[in-house]
Amino acid sequence: MAKAEKKKGGQPKIENRKARHDFHIDDTIEAGISLKGTEVKSLRAGKASLNEAFAYILRGEVWLKNMYIKPYEFGTTENHDERRDRKLLLKKREILEIDKASNQKGFTIVPLKLYFKRGYAKVLIGMGRGKKQYDKREDIKKKDVKRELDRKIKGDYSVNL
């Protein structure tokens, strides 16, 4: 589930936490995103989700598909479509790098995080390879062991290892 957090500056940060669970992320690139005015207002309110979103390349441009941005509450009839395709703003060199990675077998372009930087909406996209079920179980085991060790070190919880 995507999680919106408020940073100290008051700007929301929407994360796709499921992406790191489902994919091995090899490389990340920060991209701008082309938005309408009501979309920006909804994003600033933290009303968005990257859960089912993915990126694809079409005619030399990178597009973000299936990202949900809630329609702006105070919008008029000019309000945006909540799941429309949105263009990602990248340099040609970065698009070629993404295209090269996505053409390899098993690689997918996944949005990881959406945030504001100097007033502009940015998306952190990652090139990831899908994990197998046993990889996911290994990650869960590592997290559980780390959590138990942290509790034992802190002294709040006793564990017999």
C-alpha atoms as one frame of an Amber mdcrd trajectory, in Angstrom:
protein
   0.000   0.000   0.000   1.348   3.435  -0.836   2.062   5.533   2.196   1.917
   9.317   2.348   4.169  10.857   4.966   4.510  14.457   5.970   8.107  15.633
   6.081   9.266  18.442   8.351   8.685  20.954   5.558   5.052  19.885   5.329
   5.347  18.355   1.842   3.891  14.854   1.361   6.011  11.951   0.183   4.055
   9.124  -1.437   5.900   5.797  -1.479   5.327   2.491  -3.234   6.497   0.205
  -0.445   5.261  -2.907  -2.242   7.721  -2.279  -5.105  10.793  -3.082  -3.004
   9.036  -6.226  -1.790   8.193  -7.443  -5.299  11.311  -6.343  -7.231  15.093
  -6.300  -6.951  15.772  -2.628  -7.723  19.065  -2.264  -9.608  19.133   1.400
 -10.639  17.068   4.484  -9.839  16.485   7.719 -11.754  14.724  10.886 -10.638
  12.220  12.189 -13.195   9.932  15.168 -13.383   6.261  14.566 -14.036   3.851
  16.523 -16.196   0.741  17.363 -14.149  -2.376  19.507 -14.317  -3.134  22.133
 -11.648  -5.753  20.117  -9.792  -3.408  17.108  -9.719  -0.716  19.175  -8.021
  -3.204  20.345  -5.378  -4.287  16.766  -4.671  -0.647  15.635  -4.449   0.195
  18.396  -1.987  -2.696  17.092   0.132  -1.150  13.586  -0.051  -4.082  12.051
  -1.959  -2.275   9.718  -4.365  -1.178   6.107  -4.737   1.611   4.406  -6.677
   0.482   0.857  -5.840  -0.402  -0.453  -9.286   1.581   2.070 -11.307   4.262
   1.245 -13.857   6.174   3.099 -16.544   6.577   2.303 -20.220   8.320   3.821
 -23.230   6.257   4.966 -26.228   7.804   6.763 -29.222  10.890   7.908 -27.321
   8.938   9.192 -24.295   8.455   7.631 -20.867   4.880   7.447 -19.579   3.559
   6.580 -16.133   0.426   4.453 -16.291  -2.189   3.601 -13.671  -1.016   6.058
 -10.994  -3.993   7.166  -8.904  -4.418  10.833  -7.968  -7.700  11.609  -6.219
  -9.766  14.290  -7.976  -9.418  17.656  -6.255 -12.319  18.256  -3.868 -12.778
  21.921  -4.777 -12.181  21.426  -8.486 -14.675  22.424 -11.152 -15.729  20.603
 -14.292 -12.110  20.977 -15.432 -11.000  18.391 -12.851  -8.514  15.720 -13.988
  -9.069  12.045 -14.752  -7.772  10.084 -11.769  -5.891   7.329 -13.654  -4.747
   9.070 -16.836  -1.305   8.418 -18.348   1.241  11.010 -17.222   4.396  11.923
 -19.093   7.710  11.671 -17.261  10.239  14.398 -17.996  13.699  12.958 -18.618
  16.798  13.744 -20.650  17.345  11.778 -23.855  20.360  10.005 -22.346  18.255
   8.842 -19.373  15.470   7.624 -21.679  17.977   5.585 -23.685  19.357   4.100
 -20.449  15.850   3.150 -19.305  14.998   1.725 -22.726  18.146  -0.392 -22.705
  17.339  -1.740 -19.227  13.666  -2.414 -19.970  14.508  -4.386 -23.135  16.421
  -6.924 -21.063  14.402  -9.973 -20.097  12.575  -9.651 -16.800  13.183  -5.938
 -16.185  10.354  -3.549 -15.360  10.233   0.213 -14.805   8.609   0.781 -11.411
   7.816   4.103  -9.664   9.177   4.011  -6.120   8.463   7.415  -4.633   6.675
  10.662  -5.497   7.762  13.856  -3.750   8.275  17.596  -4.208  11.717  19.081
  -4.740  12.112  22.853  -4.990   8.399  23.164  -5.792   8.406  20.588  -8.597
   6.822  17.139  -8.410   9.419  14.393  -8.887   9.102  10.632  -9.295  11.865
   8.227  -8.345  11.677   5.348 -10.812  13.639   2.146 -10.533  14.619  -0.541
 -12.976  13.721  -3.766 -11.237  13.707  -7.469 -11.835  10.809  -9.438 -10.343
  11.496 -11.474  -7.217  10.583 -15.098  -6.831   8.510 -16.281  -3.871  11.536
 -17.709  -2.038  13.357 -14.366  -2.371  10.431 -12.626  -0.692  10.476 -15.155
   2.160  14.205 -14.595   2.671  13.658 -10.836   2.928  10.881 -11.323   5.476
  13.112 -13.606   7.579  15.941 -11.055   7.527  13.578  -8.263   8.601  12.183
 -10.375  11.461  15.660 -11.299  12.740  16.805  -7.685  12.549  13.682  -6.500
  14.393  14.190  -9.055  17.179  17.866  -8.138  17.549  16.996  -4.453  17.727
  14.439  -5.180  20.447  16.942  -7.249  22.407  19.610  -4.552  22.158  17.112
  -1.895  23.217  16.054  -4.046  26.173  12.295  -3.855  25.653  11.922  -7.455
  24.610  13.763 -10.667  25.435  14.444 -13.258  22.746  16.033 -16.668  23.051
  18.192 -17.111  19.958
